[in-house]
Amino acid sequence: MSATPETLDSYLSGRWQRGQGIESTLIDPVSGDELATVSAKGLDLNSALEFARREGQRSLRNMNYAERGKLVGAVADVLTANRARYEAIAIANSGNTKMDAAIDIDGGIGTLKYYARLGAGLGEARTLLDEKPVRLAKAENYQAIHLMVPRRGVAVHINAFNFPGWALWEKAAVSLLAGVPVLAKPASATALLAHAMIKDVIAAGALPAGALSLLCGSAGGLLEALTSEDLVAFTGSADTAVRVRGHPNVVAKNVPVNIEADSINAALLAPDASPAGAAFDAFVRETVREMTVKAGQKCTAIRRIFVPAEMADAVADALSGKLKTTKVGDPRQADTRMGPLVTRAQQAAAFEGIRRLACEAAIVCGGADAPELDGIDKAKSAFVAPTLLRLKSTDNARAVHEVEVFGPAATIVPYRGEQDAAALIARGGGSLVASVYGEDKDFLARMVSEIAPSHGRILAVDPAIATAHTGHGIVMPQCNHGGPGRAGAGEELGGLFGLRFYHQRLAVQGSSELLASLQATAASMH
Ligand code: NAP
């Protein structure tokens, strides 16, 4: 990293452009050093969106899914070639360990490759067929089909600070495959990685003009410049989500909005999981991993730990034993297992959240004070110790179900019986993911059914997959990402299903001969 902060330009209307002044300064959360600045002040967003609608649409629309899949694959190749540089940026700007950086960078590359393969599978088709033809009247040759056709606007992707790499590409992969140009707006605090990646992709000429734009700095008048052909995919806090969804222009033009917001995710240990068993081990291992990977800054991280009341002591001992020995520090040191939060503002917000949780829960380890760490200046860094809390009484507890500490903190919630556990989990108000761990498959199946309506994804771990599963918090492109209620009520990824957001679904009624000719250029969604 250079001593003078770099200015991150935006890539709009097919050229790199600089906003006026400085809106935000990006820092290294270990040393407090200034790394870069961003500003979107004065940038012409109307022209940028017009350019993407015109140029980006023109080139992408002339391609079939297989051709666009190749573009998506080409982006993955550029990123793979530059991976080492991205890792250094993620360590410096996000305080990532190498493992954290891999989840962000390789997760993005893997998702691009996955959608490139899906594109190859869709072949030369230009539309998608959602359902088989249905007969509508007595005449056999009068039928209807449901087609999905790519939308004609721009997809505006607004991302959170915690996954500057993965979030950018998991959205762009689907959008580009669908044929919809992207304008990406990374969160300002960690925009360095998205900027570096997009700069490489543009320099390599991997995408046609207008297919990918980048806005570094605040959103400013972005939402005001949208038309009814455009879309917004937003990831971030519930508060900002309300502002995005409720923006007067978004409301007036009925701009489709997908929201991925925050979530108080649960992990549950079944009563039959003995402390010496594989399910118990998997539960403890996964909970510790979820609390410490990316210093707990994952929207999918475990925040509430549900355990049978009689096992709360054993679980608290097992978790705190591992958390206390997790090496926290500068991620540049090989033995560091957990780095800092991304900014001191996030650190302050996490401490505030821990204090609120501590009003109704006892702190088992960690807490709301910056930890003492060798060679690290507490006044400049953004560290939070792995913090385990234990609820005193479940009856009137509210904060544990309502406060998202976006850091390495989670609370043990003792439960008494299946119905009690399901009712307590539902108090989260809708979550991205839950995981359940036990030996008894009937119990796991019942629990999945009970809590399913308030979740977008559930991981059920029995001993058969105790060491084989992909993890509670890792979002697989094959699976739905999103959750009801508080989690934003959005849906992303999930294989071909993810393409729906970027398509207009319509029924076409006509003669079976006409419908057959339309089907000839369509690929089946199923
Ligand atoms: P945030 O403050 O809500 O910001 C998210 C994005 O919205 C940033 O790019 C931000 O830009 C932008 N933004 C802020 N105000 C805006 C406005 N008025 N109009 C349009 N865009 C606006 O969230 P964050 O602090 O970056 O991220 C942390 C939160 O995201 C956590 O609550 C976490 O749970 C959630 N999250 C959810 C998921 C998921 O998939 N469900 C994934 C990751 C994170 P600036 O940075 O320039 O202000």
Residues whose N, C-alpha, C, O or C-beta is under 5 A from the ligand:
A	BS01	NAP	I158 N159 A160 F161 K185 P186 A187 S188 A189 G217 S218 A219 T235 G236 S237 A238 T240 R243 E260 A261 D262 S263 C299 F406 A487
